[in-house]
Amino acid sequence: MDPRIEGARDLILAIFRLAVADYLGLAFSHDGPGPVRRTRGAPYIEQAGQFLSSAWAAYLADLIGLNGSAIWREARQLGESNFDRVSSRAIAA
């Protein structure tokens, strides 16, 4: 795979991981899976939800072969479930 394509894909995946973590009110480590920690106040929940449900999210997900509505659905399900069970692997997946 062309390194430029791989880099663009990794960047888009990082955007989605950060958006899901913000939506769940969790700290996110770009260095790899880390411990799940709650953020204080979770100030970006609304903005992250707006992004994840937007046409931009659907477009970016489509560029890398993912389904934007599935990402949004999974984020909502994780948000409605018990936060104690949310693992860093669930966010990174």
C-alpha positions, 0 to 999 in steps of 0.5 A: 500500500502507498505510504500516503494512502496508509497515512491518510487512513491512519489519520481518519481512523484517529479522528474517529477514535478521538470523536468516539472517546470525546462522545463517551467522555473518556481520555484518549491516548494516540500512543496506543491502548491505555487505561480507560479514564473519565474526563472531567466534565466531558465538554465535547460530548455534543460536538462529537455526537454532531460530528459522528452523525454528520455527512462528513463522518459518513464521507470520511468513513466511506473513504477508508471503507467503513460505515459511518452510521455503524460507527455512530451506532456503536458509539451510542450503544457504548454510551448507553451501556455501563461505562465500567465495561468500556475498554480501551480496545472497544474504542480502538476497534 
